[in-house]
Amino acid sequence: MCGIVGAVAQRNITPILLQGLKRLEYRGYDSCGVALHVDGKLQRSRSTSRVADLESQVEKASLEGFTGIAHTRWATHGAPASHNAHPHFSRERIALVHNGIIENHDELRAELTAAGYVFESQTDTEVIAHLVDHMYTGDLFETVQQAVRRLQGAYAIAVFSRDEPHRVIGARQGSPLIVGVGKGENFLASDAMALAGTTDQIIYLEEGDVVDLQLQRYWVVDAAGKPVEREVRTVHAHTGAAELGPYRHYMQKEIFEQPRAIGDTLEGVSSIMPELFGDKAYSVFKKIDSVLILACGTSYYAGLTAKYWIESIAHIPVNVEIASEYRYRDSVPNPNALVVTISQSGETADTLAALKHARSKDMVNTLTICNVATSAMVRECMLSYITRAGVEVGVASTKAFTTQLTALFLLTLSLAQVRGHLSEEQEAAHLKAMRHLPVSISAVLALEPQIIAWAEEFARKENALFLGRGLHYPIALEGALKLKEISYIHAEAYPAGELKHGPLALVTKEMPVVTVAPNDTLIEKLKSNMQEVRARGGELYVFADADSRIMPSEGVHVIRMPEHYGALSPILHVVPLQLLAYHTALARGTDVDKPRNLAKSVTVE
């Protein structure tokens, strides 16, 4: 992983390849490269710096060509180094880039070494390049079809040969790859955004597809080698996110975009109805007897929040599973469950694999909450709700999370309505509260100056504890994740009632304890937990509702939220936690938008 761009055209494609890489930079990467067919030879340039550095190298070398591929890499095999960067060559005849992980690379490496191939990198990708060269018949399309049958794992590849000008071959299994259709030219990419401004005619390749791109034509075969027609869609990829405007980082911009993002996500919702999730939603919601939520990372915490909502309001039992764990354990399938996947990109490899695993167990009632309408997740699911967060560049998710929560609350109300647990008065009250969310969040954002003062204190710490109870425990988890992701401060979250069962041993005056304290039915219990922290000398940093009667005192720092927001309170309470993480990271001087070791779109296991 992480980004692929390829092209075959009758014009110099170098600017197209480099522009495509720039548009994929937000996903994160540690090296990049480009390879071109130039005067009957393969030429390439690679860098362990940014795409801008690669662009300078290419300009100095005057690299121009009509056929080529480019890549941004996030290391899975081999350290970030120029010899491990893509594209990889084999015997100066084959050039190849790859997203994914090849699980049988050791076996293939041994076989190819015995055949005389010399490896210059530690990557699994070079194995594919040598395998294609080893099996090369003179017809690259035919060769790639044969070669990918030897691969175990996930891959999206783009490859061209010195001996076949004006031809690029792509293949995918478990990692996304799309075709861009032009006039007298064709393109490959891992994301339609890479081709924005070049073409809006997009084909989404299916699992096992291999595609042959030439100047005037393209054709696709499926995993069985049979020719297939894939739908050409008009996709207007967003490019506006590249403008920071008055903000210092994309994360800060995206935090402040949340009122608009939630408003956009609710646009057109005038009443609660199952059809918000698709034409078949009513019949599906009517027959299900439980919900299974599959997600990773921040989306998993959104799912945990939804569990509280759905069980409390719709009275349906809910299980929430970490997608990467679910598919590898013995679970008890329930064909009557609604399987809900949550993903910002809709391409999260673990969540997609978990979805397919559930379907293989005859769990066919599927729904996704996703921010990308054309993603694999949406195509794989029977039902969907598309959030309208817009492009999220910062690796640490913010507006995608709150729009996911918004969509999940709509799902909760729809399930409740179908099952007779939502009166007209309740529906009207909930809709009114949801429409008021953008205004309420704007009021929370106005707390930023107070949060900056706290961040100066947090920046000097190396550990932090986050506490929440009930509906707000998942929000504490999300707050801890945000802090550790971008500030590199070790942070953990616990249900506040669990303090005495172990975590209290960690509490000292050097351990800030962040407490999410809405004025709900658990507030008095939470106050008792806070006293346990103070009795051990811990410093409390409390986000409290205005009417919660929690007063600042020695060792107790309080920021008051503008209002209590009932069931929707988690959406408001997560916003100051995002700001705390952002300003703490800012004070520590970390790379806020591109934290170390993390990528925006996780398309490998």
Secondary structure, DSSP 8 states (H G I E B T S, - for coil): -EEEEEEE-SS--HHHHHHHHHHTGGG--SEEEEEEEETTEEEEEEESS-HHHHHHHHHHHT---SEEEEEEE--SSS-S-GGGSS-EEETTTEEEEEEEEETTHHHHHHHHHHTT----SS-SHHHHHHHHHHH--S-HHHHHHHHHTT--EEEEEEEEETTSSS-EEEEEEBS--EEEE-SS-EEEESSGGGGTTT--EEEE--TT-EEEE-SS-EEEE-TTS-EE---EEE-----GGG--TT-SSHHHHHHHTHHHHHHHHTTT--S--GGGG-TTHHHHHHH--EEEEEE-HHHHHHHHHHHHHIIIII---EEEEEHHHHTTS-----TTEEEEEEESSS--HHHHHHHHHHHHTT---EEEEES-TTSHHHHH-SEEEE-------SSS-SHHHHHHHHHHHHHHHHHHHHTT---HHHHHHHHHHHHTHHHHHHHHHTTHHHHHHHHHHHTT-SEEEEEE-GGGHHHHHHHHHHHHHHH--EEEEEEGGGGGGTGGGG-STTSEEEEEE-SSTTHHHHHHHHHHHHHTT-EEEEEEETTS----BTTEEEEEES---GGGHHHHHHHHHHHHHHHHHHHHT--SSS-TT--SS----
